[in-house]
């Protein structure tokens, strides 16, 4: 159940298009349509910024480097420091 409010002003044409899209999707209201768009888009943006995709060969090279190196080298320590500063978990 929604407990917070978002007030916004729209161009008349944008509102009309959104209302039409909402009706075409069979949604109950313009609000339901807007909430769905915000939720879907926010989820996608967050996922894009909180994940990283690595090509198989790069991952394999990384794993091999991890297995071969017993003591972290300078580059690895710098990478660790960088990721911590970026807030990457």
C-alpha positions in Angstrom: 0.0 0.0 0.0 1.4 3.4 -1.0 2.3 5.7 1.9 4.1 8.5 0.2 3.1 11.1 -2.4 4.9 12.5 -5.5 3.5 15.6 -7.1 4.6 16.5 -10.6 3.7 18.8 -13.5 3.6 17.5 -17.0 3.2 18.8 -20.5 -0.4 18.3 -21.6 0.8 16.1 -24.6 2.9 13.9 -22.4 0.0 13.4 -20.0 -2.3 12.5 -22.8 0.1 9.9 -24.2 0.6 8.4 -20.8 -3.1 8.1 -20.2 -3.5 6.4 -23.6 -0.7 4.0 -22.8 -2.1 3.3 -19.4 -5.5 2.5 -21.0 -4.0 0.3 -23.7 -2.3 -1.7 -21.0 -5.5 -2.1 -19.2 -4.3 -0.4 -16.1 -6.7 1.1 -13.5 -5.2 4.5 -13.5 -2.5 6.8 -14.7 -0.9 6.6 -11.3 -0.6 2.8 -11.6 1.1 3.3 -15.0 3.6 5.9 -13.7 4.4 3.8 -10.6 5.1 0.8 -12.8 7.4 2.8 -15.1 9.3 4.3 -12.1 9.7 0.9 -10.4 10.8 -0.9 -13.6 13.2 1.8 -14.6 14.7 2.3 -11.1 15.3 -1.5 -10.8 17.0 -1.5 -14.2 19.2 1.5 -13.5 20.2 0.2 -10.0 21.1 -3.2 -11.5 23.2 -1.6 -14.2 25.2 0.4 -11.7 25.6 -2.3 -9.1 26.8 -5.1 -11.3 29.6 -5.8 -13.8 29.8 -8.2 -16.7 33.2 -9.8 -17.4 34.0 -11.7 -20.6 34.8 -15.4 -20.0 38.5 -15.0 -20.9 39.0 -12.0 -18.7 37.4 -13.9 -15.8 39.5 -17.0 -16.5 42.7 -14.9 -16.5 41.7 -13.2 -13.3 41.0 -16.5 -11.6 44.3 -17.9 -12.8 46.1 -14.8 -11.5 44.4 -15.3 -8.1 45.5 -18.9 -8.0 49.1 -18.2 -9.0 49.8 -15.2 -6.8 50.2 -15.9 -3.1 50.9 -12.4 -1.9 48.8 -9.5 -3.3 50.9 -7.4 -5.6 50.8 -3.6 -5.9 48.3 -3.6 -8.8 45.9 -5.8 -6.9 46.2 -3.7 -3.8 45.5 -0.6 -5.8 42.4 -2.3 -7.4 41.1 -3.2 -4.0 41.6 0.3 -2.7 39.8 1.7 -5.8 36.8 -0.6 -5.4 36.5 0.3 -1.7 36.6 4.0 -2.6 33.9 3.5 -5.3 31.7 1.6 -2.8 31.8 -1.6 -4.8 31.0 -4.6 -2.6 
